[in-house]
Amino acid sequence: MTPNDFRKIALSLPETAERIHMSHPDFRVAGKIFATLGYPDKTRAMVKLSSEEQHYFSKDHPEIFIPVKGAW
């Protein structure tokens, strides 16, 4: 997935706005960040998930999702 693909998917969600946070793009609904692009480096993106969602997404798609406890 390219950064533009990620951006397009994030912005397709209802009421999503793109902003900048700590020098990289983030995506928000009602002012709350749910995804970040280009962090911790330009090859990655972050999507906020519950611990349970992290477990299942990383189990089902380990080539895409890596759980990070207590971090972005």
Beta strands, then each sheet from edge to edge (+ up, - down):
strand 1: 16-21
strand 2: 24-29
strand 3: 32-37
strand 4: 45-47
sheet 1: 1+ 2- 3+ 4-
end
